[in-house]
Amino acid sequence: MPKSGAIKVEGSAELVRQLKIVSSRVGSSLALAIKDGLTPLKEPMKAAVIAATSGKNEALAHWSTSEADGRERKTKTGKVIKTPSSGELIRMVKADPKLLGKAKYRKQFAKDGSLQATGSTGMLARSIIVKARAAKAKKEMVGGKEKRVSQSKAWGLVGPSNIKMVAVSAWTKKPIAVCPTRYGHLVEGGHKLVIRKKLVGKVAARPFLNPLLNSSAGAIEARVRHRLALEIEKARKAKGY
């Protein structure tokens, strides 16, 4: 594993070379192979998240809102991303109760206005997905005609996704947006605990991703190579080889 959270499939270069000879859809085949390699990790990773986190389903009946606690941040490209204020978030969940998560929490909110507490929503485990995608084909001139040519590249991931919900901060008692991709790495690697810009402690790492990837690397590589071999055989039969 060359870096944290990444796996390089050894011995696949020759299979990719063979695939290029018999197929023009190399990227798509690579994506299928990557998905085959990662899919068996989805449920074990969910279990690892549940084991690493509290898993409690707490709800706080009392919270406050503000119209002035929204934030703005700039990405490296200069794009401005606005985080809704706690007041805006409550209006959002009233308009779309699905942002409150499971049905029982939507019912509870409708009954007494309570929200789940952050850290006990179970969102990180529920968000685990497997995704694989081929690099977009390039347009090239082939034999005087423009054709879409596979880049023979693909990527995949298993881990938290961007699903969102609204919960209440156990510290500020204000509604906040919860998105697993924004805090999954903090659970994995630990982090400093800062409240109202004041350092109050450190939260220990509770790794759920890297240990599973490390222990499963060999099996992932084997599944990827197996699927590539099947794709080669399929392409050969289609061409009558």
Backbone as JSON, one array per atom type, in Angstrom:
{
  "sequence": "MPKSGAIKVEGSAELVRQLKIVSSRVGSSLALAIKDGLTPLKEPMKAAVIAATSGKNEALAHWSTSEADGRERKTKTGKVIKTPSSGELIRMVKADPKLLGKAKYRKQFAKDGSLQATGSTGMLARSIIVKARAAKAKKEMVGGKEKRVSQSKAWGLVGPSNIKMVAVSAWTKKPIAVCPTRYGHLVEGGHKLVIRKKLVGKVAARPFLNPLLNSSAGAIEARVRHRLALEIEKARKAKGY",
  "N": [[0.84, -1.19, 0.0], [0.97, 1.98, -1.11], [0.27, 4.47, 0.04], [-1.67, 5.99, 2.69], [-4.88, 4.6, 2.85], [-4.89, 3.79, 0.19], [-4.59, 1.42, -2.49], [-2.46, -0.43, -4.5], [-2.68, -2.47, -7.22], [-0.79, -5.19, -7.69], [0.85, -6.8, -10.42], [-1.06, -6.4, -12.35], [-0.57, -5.01, -14.67], [0.17, -6.5, -16.96], [-2.19, -7.86, -17.49], [-3.86, -5.71, -18.11], [-2.58, -4.84, -20.41], [-3.09, -7.01, -22.11], [-5.84, -6.81, -22.22], [-6.2, -4.41, -23.58], [-5.53, -5.17, -26.14], [-7.64, -6.72, -27.06], [-9.98, -5.34, -26.5], [-11.9, -2.31, -26.64], [-12.92, -1.03, -24.56], [-11.49, -0.55, -22.16], [-11.26, 1.07, -19.86], [-13.85, 0.87, -18.71], [-13.91, -1.85, -18.1], [-11.86, -1.96, -16.23], [-13.02, -0.44, -14.2], [-15.14, -2.11, -13.44], [-13.67, -4.26, -12.47], [-12.36, -3.09, -10.29], [-14.56, -2.45, -8.71], [-15.5, -5.02, -8.15], [-13.37, -5.84, -6.59], [-13.55, -4.22, -4.31], [-16.17, -4.31, -3.26], [-16.82, -6.49, -1.38], [-15.87, -5.38, 0.98], [-17.63, -3.53, 1.99], [-19.77, -4.13, 3.91], [-18.23, -5.21, 6.12], [-16.8, -2.85, 6.72], [-18.8, -1.12, 7.54], [-19.53, -2.45, 9.88], [-17.14, -2.14, 11.26], [-17.09, 0.61, 11.68], [-19.31, 0.93, 13.36], [-18.4, -0.52, 15.54], [-16.3, 1.1, 16.3], [-17.4, 3.49, 17.06], [-19.79, 5.17, 19.21], [-22.52, 4.59, 18.71], [-24.9, 5.2, 19.97], [-28.31, 6.3, 20.19], [-29.12, 9.07, 20.74], [-31.25, 11.84, 21.59], [-31.76, 15.32, 21.66], [-33.84, 17.43, 23.4], [-33.83, 20.13, 23.64], [-32.76, 22.99, 21.99], [-31.15, 25.75, 20.34], [-31.49, 28.38, 17.91], [-30.02, 30.4, 15.32], [-29.77, 33.18, 13.13], [-27.43, 34.16, 12.34], [-25.23, 32.51, 12.48], [-24.22, 31.19, 10.33], [-21.68, 30.12, 7.95], [-18.97, 30.96, 5.74], [-16.7, 29.64, 3.36], [-13.7, 29.44, 1.41], [-12.72, 27.49, -1.36], [-9.77, 25.88, -2.71], [-9.86, 26.58, -5.34], [-11.07, 28.96, -5.31], [-13.79, 29.04, -5.12], [-16.72, 29.91, -3.38], [-18.17, 28.51, -0.57], [-21.1, 28.17, 1.22], [-22.15, 27.63, 4.51], [-25.19, 26.79, 5.87], [-27.04, 28.76, 8.28], [-28.03, 27.93, 11.69], [-30.69, 28.53, 11.99], [-31.59, 28.55, 9.34], [-31.18, 25.87, 8.75], [-33.12, 24.56, 10.31], [-35.45, 25.45, 9.03], [-35.02, 24.16, 6.64], [-35.24, 21.41, 7.34], [-37.85, 21.31, 8.1], [-39.06, 21.74, 5.68], [-38.11, 19.57, 4.28], [-38.26, 16.73, 5.7], [-36.68, 14.44, 5.48], [-34.08, 15.09, 5.89], [-33.63, 14.66, 8.5], [-32.91, 12.1, 8.97], [-33.53, 8.75, 10.0], [-36.92, 7.39, 10.02], [-38.07, 7.31, 12.6], [-36.87, 9.41, 13.9], [-37.75, 11.56, 12.46], [-40.42, 11.48, 13.11], [-40.24, 11.98, 15.82], [-39.25, 14.58, 15.82], [-41.4, 15.9, 14.65], [-43.2, 15.54, 16.68], [-42.16, 16.66, 19.15], [-40.17, 18.45, 18.45], [-37.51, 17.72, 18.83], [-34.04, 17.02, 18.19], [-31.58, 14.72, 16.9], [-28.46, 14.04, 18.57], [-25.21, 15.1, 17.55], [-22.6, 12.8, 16.78], [-23.91, 10.59, 17.58], [-25.56, 9.77, 15.61], [-25.29, 7.71, 13.8], [-24.74, 8.04, 11.17], [-22.26, 7.83, 9.85], [-21.69, 5.08, 9.58], [-23.95, 4.29, 8.08], [-23.45, 5.63, 5.76], [-21.46, 4.39, 4.27], [-20.14, 3.45, 1.19], [-19.52, 1.78, -1.97], [-17.76, 2.66, -4.78], [-16.98, 2.91, -8.23], [-15.36, 4.1, -11.11], [-14.76, 4.74, -14.55], [-12.17, 6.59, -16.2], [-13.01, 9.43, -18.14], [-13.54, 8.92, -21.57], [-11.34, 9.93, -24.22], [-11.57, 12.15, -27.02], [-10.37, 11.35, -30.13], [-8.64, 11.5, -33.3], [-9.02, 8.94, -35.46], [-8.03, 7.11, -38.15], [-8.9, 9.16, -39.81], [-11.33, 9.8, -38.77], [-13.27, 11.07, -36.03], [-13.13, 9.59, -32.92], [-14.21, 8.12, -29.81], [-11.91, 7.32, -27.42], [-10.81, 4.98, -25.07], [-9.24, 5.83, -21.97], [-7.99, 3.97, -20.53], [-7.98, 3.99, -17.77], [-9.1, 3.96, -14.39], [-10.88, 4.51, -11.3], [-11.58, 3.84, -7.86], [-13.47, 3.59, -4.77], [-14.02, 2.82, -1.33], [-15.87, 3.74, 1.36], [-16.88, 6.59, 3.43], [-19.74, 8.49, 2.33], [-21.39, 11.33, 0.71], [-23.9, 11.77, 1.92], [-26.4, 13.65, 3.67], [-27.59, 15.08, 6.77], [-29.45, 16.69, 9.4], [-28.49, 17.55, 12.62], [-28.09, 18.15, 16.18], [-25.61, 20.06, 17.76], [-23.77, 18.71, 20.38], [-22.3, 20.35, 21.9], [-22.62, 23.15, 21.33], [-25.34, 23.25, 21.27], [-26.81, 23.89, 19.05], [-28.48, 23.5, 15.88], [-26.8, 21.69, 13.33], [-25.32, 20.9, 10.13], [-24.75, 17.56, 9.13], [-22.35, 15.65, 7.59], [-20.89, 12.81, 6.48], [-18.46, 12.64, 4.95], [-17.12, 14.86, 5.74], [-16.23, 14.43, 8.28], [-15.36, 11.84, 8.61], [-12.61, 11.26, 8.33], [-11.65, 12.37, 10.64], [-12.59, 10.72, 12.62], [-11.22, 8.44, 11.88], [-8.46, 9.16, 12.13], [-8.23, 10.57, 14.51], [-8.34, 13.69, 16.39], [-7.89, 17.19, 17.3], [-9.82, 18.68, 19.86], [-11.75, 21.35, 19.52], [-13.56, 23.96, 20.79], [-15.59, 26.65, 20.25], [-13.37, 28.03, 19.27], [-11.46, 27.37, 21.11], [-8.99, 25.25, 22.39], [-9.76, 22.27, 23.87], [-9.1, 19.69, 24.34], [-8.15, 16.36, 23.17], [-9.29, 14.06, 20.78], [-9.17, 10.62, 20.6], [-7.87, 8.48, 17.99], [-10.0, 6.39, 16.03], [-9.69, 4.11, 14.14], [-11.18, 2.82, 11.19], [-10.99, 2.36, 8.53], [-8.29, 2.13, 7.3], [-7.12, -0.16, 8.75], [-8.79, -2.23, 7.83], [-8.42, -2.12, 5.05], [-5.68, -2.67, 4.91], [-5.57, -5.32, 5.92], [-7.02, -6.59, 4.0], [-5.86, -6.24, 1.55], [-4.5, -8.14, -0.12], [-6.6, -9.89, -0.87], [-8.27, -8.12, -2.2], [-6.68, -7.4, -4.41], [-6.51, -9.91, -5.66], [-9.18, -10.36, -6.42], [-9.56, -8.25, -8.21], [-7.7, -8.89, -10.25], [-8.8, -11.34, -11.05], [-11.29, -10.57, -12.11], [-10.42, -8.97, -14.24], [-9.22, -10.92, -15.84], [-11.49, -12.37, -16.55], [-12.83, -10.42, -18.05], [-11.09, -10.14, -20.19], [-11.28, -12.68, -21.36], [-13.99, -12.63, -22.05], [-14.03, -10.54, -23.94], [-12.41, -11.65, -25.9], [-13.93, -13.86, -26.76], [-16.09, -12.5, -27.83], [-14.94, -11.44, -30.06], [-14.42, -13.63, -31.46], [-12.09, -15.07, -31.02]],
  "CA": [[0.0, 0.0, 0.0], [1.87, 3.11, -1.21], [-0.1, 5.57, 0.92], [-2.83, 5.71, 3.5], [-6.16, 4.51, 2.16], [-4.74, 3.49, -1.24], [-4.09, 0.09, -2.81], [-1.96, -0.62, -5.85], [-2.82, -3.88, -7.58], [0.42, -5.7, -8.3], [0.67, -7.83, -11.43], [-2.2, -6.13, -13.23], [-0.14, -4.33, -15.9], [0.13, -7.44, -18.08], [-3.6, -8.1, -17.8], [-4.36, -4.51, -18.8], [-2.0, -4.87, -21.77], [-3.85, -8.0, -22.88], [-7.19, -6.28, -22.4], [-6.14, -3.38, -24.62], [-5.42, -5.82, -27.46], [-8.9, -7.34, -27.49], [-11.14, -4.54, -26.15], [-11.79, -0.85, -26.7], [-13.58, -0.53, -23.35], [-10.58, -0.92, -21.08], [-11.61, 1.83, -18.65], [-15.05, 0.29, -18.13], [-13.54, -3.14, -17.52], [-11.09, -1.68, -15.03], [-13.96, 0.0, -13.17], [-15.84, -3.3, -12.97], [-12.72, -5.05, -11.69], [-12.15, -2.38, -9.03], [-15.78, -2.61, -7.91], [-15.47, -6.41, -7.65], [-12.35, -5.93, -5.55], [-13.9, -3.47, -3.11], [-17.53, -4.54, -2.76], [-16.9, -7.29, -0.16], [-15.44, -4.62, 2.15], [-18.66, -2.58, 2.41], [-20.42, -4.51, 5.17], [-17.25, -5.21, 7.22], [-16.44, -1.49, 7.1], [-19.92, -0.61, 8.34], [-19.4, -3.06, 11.2], [-15.98, -1.54, 11.91], [-17.49, 1.96, 12.12], [-20.19, 0.77, 14.52], [-17.57, -0.96, 16.66], [-15.38, 2.18, 16.68], [-18.14, 4.65, 17.56], [-20.7, 4.86, 20.31], [-23.73, 3.96, 18.21], [-26.07, 5.56, 20.75], [-29.3, 7.06, 19.44], [-29.59, 10.11, 21.65], [-31.95, 12.99, 21.02], [-31.8, 16.44, 22.59], [-35.12, 18.1, 23.25], [-33.67, 21.59, 23.72], [-31.72, 23.55, 21.16], [-31.4, 27.14, 19.96], [-31.14, 28.69, 16.52], [-29.55, 31.76, 15.04], [-29.69, 33.51, 11.71], [-26.12, 34.77, 12.09], [-24.12, 31.58, 12.71], [-23.79, 30.55, 9.09], [-20.28, 30.39, 7.65], [-18.53, 30.87, 4.34], [-15.3, 29.26, 3.19], [-13.25, 29.41, 0.03], [-11.94, 26.33, -1.74], [-8.5, 26.23, -3.35], [-10.15, 27.15, -6.66], [-11.69, 30.26, -5.12], [-15.24, 28.91, -5.01], [-17.23, 30.21, -2.04], [-19.17, 27.55, -0.1], [-21.79, 28.73, 2.37], [-22.78, 26.71, 5.43], [-26.43, 27.44, 6.36], [-27.15, 29.06, 9.7], [-28.87, 26.96, 12.38], [-32.07, 28.89, 11.68], [-31.87, 28.07, 7.98], [-31.24, 24.41, 8.79], [-34.43, 24.15, 10.83], [-36.42, 25.66, 7.96], [-34.77, 23.12, 5.65], [-35.78, 20.12, 7.77], [-39.32, 21.42, 8.08], [-39.45, 21.6, 4.28], [-37.72, 18.22, 3.83], [-37.97, 15.96, 6.92], [-35.7, 13.37, 5.24], [-32.79, 15.56, 6.39], [-33.52, 14.28, 9.91], [-32.47, 10.71, 9.07], [-34.51, 7.67, 10.06], [-38.32, 7.78, 10.21], [-38.41, 7.53, 14.0], [-36.4, 10.73, 14.31], [-38.65, 12.52, 11.82], [-41.64, 11.48, 13.93], [-39.92, 12.63, 17.1], [-39.15, 16.01, 15.55], [-42.77, 16.39, 14.44], [-43.91, 15.48, 17.96], [-41.7, 17.62, 20.17], [-39.13, 19.35, 17.94], [-36.17, 17.31, 19.24], [-33.08, 16.6, 17.16], [-30.53, 13.81, 17.35], [-27.18, 14.66, 18.9], [-24.06, 14.7, 16.75], [-21.79, 11.77, 17.42], [-24.73, 9.42, 17.86], [-26.55, 9.67, 14.54], [-25.1, 6.49, 13.0], [-24.63, 8.42, 9.76], [-21.01, 7.39, 9.26], [-21.86, 3.68, 9.17], [-24.96, 4.19, 7.02], [-23.0, 6.3, 4.53], [-20.41, 3.64, 3.58], [-20.49, 3.02, -0.16], [-18.47, 1.36, -2.9], [-17.94, 3.36, -6.06], [-15.9, 2.75, -9.19], [-15.68, 4.85, -12.33], [-13.7, 4.83, -15.55], [-11.83, 7.93, -16.66], [-13.77, 9.79, -19.33], [-12.84, 8.65, -22.82], [-10.9, 11.1, -24.97], [-11.9, 12.17, -28.45], [-9.16, 11.35, -30.94], [-8.81, 11.22, -34.72], [-8.56, 7.59, -35.81], [-8.37, 6.83, -39.55], [-9.6, 10.31, -40.4], [-12.61, 10.01, -38.11], [-13.18, 11.32, -34.6], [-13.67, 8.49, -32.12], [-13.97, 8.15, -28.37], [-10.9, 6.31, -27.1], [-10.66, 4.76, -23.64], [-7.96, 6.24, -21.39], [-7.45, 2.8, -19.8], [-7.81, 4.37, -16.38], [-10.32, 3.94, -13.57], [-10.63, 4.67, -9.88], [-12.67, 3.34, -7.02], [-13.33, 3.88, -3.35], [-14.96, 2.29, -0.35], [-15.76, 4.64, 2.5], [-18.01, 7.48, 3.67], [-20.29, 9.23, 1.2], [-21.82, 12.7, 0.99], [-25.27, 11.94, 2.38], [-26.47, 14.72, 4.68], [-28.73, 15.19, 7.67], [-29.32, 17.78, 10.36], [-28.49, 17.13, 14.02], [-27.78, 19.28, 17.06], [-24.31, 19.94, 18.38], [-23.82, 18.43, 21.82], [-21.51, 21.38, 22.58], [-23.22, 24.48, 21.2], [-26.8, 23.08, 21.34], [-27.4, 24.47, 17.85], [-28.56, 22.58, 14.74], [-25.71, 21.77, 12.36], [-25.37, 19.9, 9.06], [-23.88, 16.41, 9.34], [-21.97, 15.02, 6.33], [-19.81, 11.88, 6.84], [-17.17, 12.88, 4.31], [-16.48, 15.99, 6.4], [-15.66, 14.08, 9.58], [-14.89, 10.45, 8.65], [-11.16, 11.23, 8.54], [-11.38, 12.75, 12.03], [-12.79, 9.49, 13.39], [-10.13, 7.52, 11.49], [-7.13, 9.55, 12.59], [-8.23, 11.37, 15.73], [-8.28, 15.14, 16.12], [-7.95, 18.1, 18.43], [-11.17, 19.1, 20.16], [-11.78, 22.81, 19.64], [-14.92, 24.46, 20.99], [-15.58, 28.12, 20.22], [-11.99, 28.41, 18.98], [-10.61, 27.07, 22.26], [-8.57, 23.86, 22.47], [-10.18, 21.73, 25.15], [-8.64, 18.31, 24.49], [-7.87, 15.62, 21.96], [-10.1, 12.86, 20.6], [-8.33, 9.52, 20.12], [-8.2, 7.88, 16.7], [-10.79, 5.16, 16.04], [-9.56, 3.72, 12.73], [-12.1, 1.83, 10.64], [-10.71, 2.19, 7.11], [-6.96, 1.59, 6.99], [-6.9, -1.54, 9.19], [-9.52, -3.16, 6.96], [-7.74, -2.14, 3.75], [-4.4, -3.36, 5.08], [-5.77, -6.75, 6.09], [-7.75, -7.13, 2.85], [-5.19, -5.84, 0.31], [-4.24, -9.3, -0.97], [-7.86, -10.38, -1.4], [-8.74, -7.12, -3.17], [-5.86, -7.56, -5.62], [-6.88, -11.17, -6.31], [-10.5, -10.19, -7.06], [-9.37, -7.36, -9.36], [-7.05, -9.67, -11.32], [-9.75, -12.36, -11.53], [-12.29, -9.92, -12.97], [-9.75, -8.56, -15.48], [-9.06, -12.13, -16.65], [-12.81, -12.67, -17.11], [-13.12, -9.41, -19.07], [-10.25, -10.49, -21.35], [-11.9, -13.85, -21.99], [-15.25, -12.19, -22.63], [-13.73, -9.76, -25.15], [-11.88, -12.57, -26.91], [-15.05, -14.63, -27.31], [-16.9, -11.59, -28.63], [-14.23, -11.22, -31.33], [-14.24, -14.93, -32.1], [-10.72, -15.58, -30.87]],
  "C": [[0.88, 1.24, 0.0], [1.53, 4.28, -0.31], [-1.38, 5.21, 1.66], [-4.11, 5.68, 2.68], [-6.07, 4.15, 0.69], [-4.15, 2.09, -1.43], [-3.65, 0.06, -4.27], [-1.99, -2.11, -6.15], [-1.58, -4.35, -8.33], [0.08, -6.77, -9.35], [-0.47, -7.6, -12.39], [-1.79, -5.53, -14.57], [-0.23, -5.25, -17.11], [-1.31, -7.74, -18.47], [-4.22, -6.91, -18.53], [-3.84, -4.47, -20.23], [-2.78, -5.84, -22.65], [-5.26, -7.49, -23.18], [-7.23, -5.23, -23.51], [-6.12, -3.99, -26.02], [-6.78, -6.27, -27.97], [-10.14, -6.48, -27.23], [-10.86, -3.06, -26.25], [-12.41, -0.2, -25.46], [-12.76, -0.89, -22.11], [-10.95, -0.21, -19.78], [-12.81, 1.23, -17.93], [-14.75, -1.05, -17.46], [-12.74, -2.97, -16.24], [-12.01, -1.25, -13.88], [-14.72, -1.18, -12.59], [-14.94, -4.14, -12.07], [-12.49, -4.42, -10.31], [-13.36, -2.56, -8.12], [-15.86, -4.02, -7.33], [-14.5, -6.53, -6.47], [-12.78, -5.31, -4.23], [-15.24, -3.82, -2.48], [-17.6, -5.4, -1.49], [-16.49, -6.55, 1.11], [-16.54, -3.74, 2.73], [-19.26, -2.94, 3.76], [-19.43, -4.61, 6.32], [-16.85, -3.81, 7.66], [-17.55, -0.85, 7.91], [-19.82, -1.14, 9.77], [-18.24, -2.45, 11.98], [-16.3, -0.14, 12.43], [-18.35, 1.85, 13.39], [-19.39, 0.36, 15.75], [-16.69, 0.17, 17.19], [-16.09, 3.38, 17.29], [-19.19, 4.2, 18.57], [-21.96, 4.13, 19.86], [-24.98, 4.28, 19.0], [-27.03, 6.4, 19.91], [-29.93, 8.11, 20.36], [-30.35, 11.19, 20.89], [-31.97, 14.08, 22.08], [-33.08, 17.23, 22.35], [-34.98, 19.63, 23.2], [-32.51, 22.05, 22.85], [-32.11, 24.98, 20.8], [-30.97, 27.35, 18.52], [-30.71, 30.14, 16.4], [-29.55, 31.96, 13.54], [-28.3, 34.0, 11.34], [-24.95, 33.81, 12.27], [-23.76, 30.75, 11.49], [-22.35, 30.93, 8.79], [-20.03, 30.31, 6.14], [-17.06, 30.46, 4.33], [-14.97, 29.2, 1.72], [-12.45, 28.14, -0.22], [-10.65, 26.8, -2.4], [-8.72, 26.88, -4.72], [-10.8, 28.53, -6.55], [-13.2, 30.23, -5.0], [-15.66, 29.13, -3.57], [-18.34, 29.21, -1.69], [-19.77, 28.07, 1.19], [-22.4, 27.61, 3.21], [-24.02, 27.4, 6.01], [-26.37, 27.72, 7.86], [-28.05, 28.02, 10.36], [-30.36, 27.26, 12.14], [-32.49, 28.39, 10.31], [-32.01, 26.55, 7.96], [-32.59, 23.92, 9.3], [-35.51, 24.36, 9.78], [-36.27, 24.58, 6.89], [-35.38, 21.78, 6.07], [-37.31, 20.16, 7.85], [-39.84, 21.25, 6.65], [-39.17, 20.2, 3.75], [-37.3, 17.39, 5.04], [-36.95, 14.84, 6.72], [-34.31, 13.78, 5.74], [-32.59, 15.24, 7.87], [-33.11, 12.82, 10.07], [-33.63, 9.74, 9.12], [-35.91, 8.18, 10.41], [-38.65, 8.08, 11.66], [-37.95, 8.9, 14.49], [-37.22, 11.82, 13.65], [-39.94, 12.63, 12.64], [-41.41, 12.2, 15.25], [-39.83, 14.14, 16.93], [-40.54, 16.61, 15.37], [-43.53, 16.47, 15.76], [-43.47, 16.56, 18.93], [-40.55, 18.52, 19.74], [-37.72, 18.95, 18.31], [-35.33, 16.87, 18.05], [-32.11, 15.59, 17.75], [-29.26, 14.58, 17.66], [-26.1, 14.19, 17.95], [-23.23, 13.69, 17.53], [-22.58, 10.52, 17.75], [-25.78, 9.19, 16.78], [-26.45, 8.36, 13.76], [-24.89, 6.77, 11.53], [-23.36, 7.88, 9.11], [-21.12, 5.95, 8.77], [-22.83, 3.56, 8.01], [-24.46, 4.76, 5.69], [-21.99, 5.49, 3.72], [-20.89, 3.13, 2.23], [-19.26, 2.47, -0.87], [-18.76, 2.02, -4.23], [-16.74, 3.11, -6.95], [-16.3, 3.42, -10.5], [-14.48, 4.89, -13.26], [-13.42, 6.29, -15.87], [-12.56, 8.21, -17.96], [-12.94, 9.59, -20.59], [-12.47, 9.95, -23.53], [-11.34, 11.0, -26.43], [-10.61, 12.3, -29.24], [-9.5, 11.05, -32.4], [-8.19, 9.86, -35.02], [-9.01, 7.28, -37.23], [-9.17, 7.92, -40.2], [-10.95, 10.59, -39.77], [-12.39, 10.23, -36.61], [-13.86, 10.2, -33.83], [-13.37, 8.72, -30.65], [-13.04, 7.0, -28.02], [-10.73, 6.21, -25.59], [-9.29, 5.21, -23.15], [-7.3, 5.1, -20.62], [-7.14, 3.14, -18.35], [-9.15, 4.3, -15.66], [-9.93, 4.12, -12.11], [-11.82, 4.12, -9.11], [-12.43, 3.7, -5.57], [-14.35, 3.07, -2.56], [-14.78, 3.16, 0.89], [-16.97, 5.53, 2.63], [-18.45, 8.21, 2.41], [-20.84, 10.58, 1.66], [-23.27, 12.85, 1.45], [-25.3, 12.91, 3.55], [-27.7, 14.58, 5.56], [-28.47, 16.38, 8.61], [-29.42, 17.19, 11.77], [-28.17, 18.35, 14.88], [-26.43, 19.03, 17.73], [-24.44, 19.73, 19.88], [-23.1, 19.53, 22.61], [-22.19, 22.74, 22.53], [-24.74, 24.46, 21.33], [-27.51, 23.77, 20.18], [-27.45, 23.43, 16.73], [-27.38, 22.79, 13.79], [-25.91, 20.68, 11.3], [-24.35, 18.8, 9.35], [-23.63, 15.75, 7.99], [-20.76, 14.13, 6.59], [-18.47, 12.15, 6.18], [-16.42, 14.04, 4.94], [-15.84, 15.61, 7.73], [-15.16, 12.64, 9.68], [-13.4, 10.35, 8.94], [-10.78, 11.61, 9.97], [-11.59, 11.55, 12.96], [-11.62, 8.55, 13.14], [-8.81, 7.89, 12.16], [-7.07, 10.3, 13.9], [-8.11, 12.85, 15.41], [-8.26, 15.93, 17.43], [-9.4, 18.54, 18.62], [-11.16, 20.6, 20.45], [-13.24, 23.25, 19.74], [-14.85, 25.97, 21.13], [-14.14, 28.64, 20.15], [-11.02, 28.16, 20.14], [-10.29, 25.58, 22.29], [-8.9, 23.3, 23.85], [-9.73, 20.27, 25.35], [-8.34, 17.67, 23.16], [-8.71, 14.35, 21.93], [-9.23, 11.77, 19.98], [-8.81, 8.98, 18.78], [-9.01, 6.6, 16.92], [-10.83, 4.63, 14.61], [-10.52, 2.61, 12.32], [-11.77, 1.5, 9.18], [-9.37, 1.51, 6.85], [-6.7, 0.18, 7.52], [-7.58, -2.57, 8.29], [-8.86, -3.26, 5.59], [-6.42, -2.9, 3.84], [-4.57, -4.87, 5.15], [-6.41, -7.4, 4.86], [-7.04, -6.89, 1.52], [-4.98, -7.01, -0.64], [-5.5, -9.82, -1.62], [-8.43, -9.42, -2.45], [-8.01, -7.29, -4.49], [-6.27, -8.82, -6.38], [-8.21, -11.03, -7.04], [-10.39, -9.29, -8.29], [-8.75, -8.13, -10.53], [-8.0, -10.71, -11.91], [-10.76, -11.73, -12.48], [-11.66, -9.46, -14.29], [-9.57, -9.77, -16.41], [-10.39, -12.51, -17.29], [-13.17, -11.69, -18.22], [-12.31, -9.69, -20.34], [-10.88, -11.65, -22.1], [-13.21, -13.49, -22.67], [-15.02, -11.45, -23.93], [-13.2, -10.66, -26.26], [-13.0, -13.37, -27.57], [-15.91, -13.76, -28.22], [-16.28, -11.34, -29.99], [-13.97, -12.52, -32.05], [-12.86, -15.5, -32.01], [-10.76, -16.97, -30.24]]
}
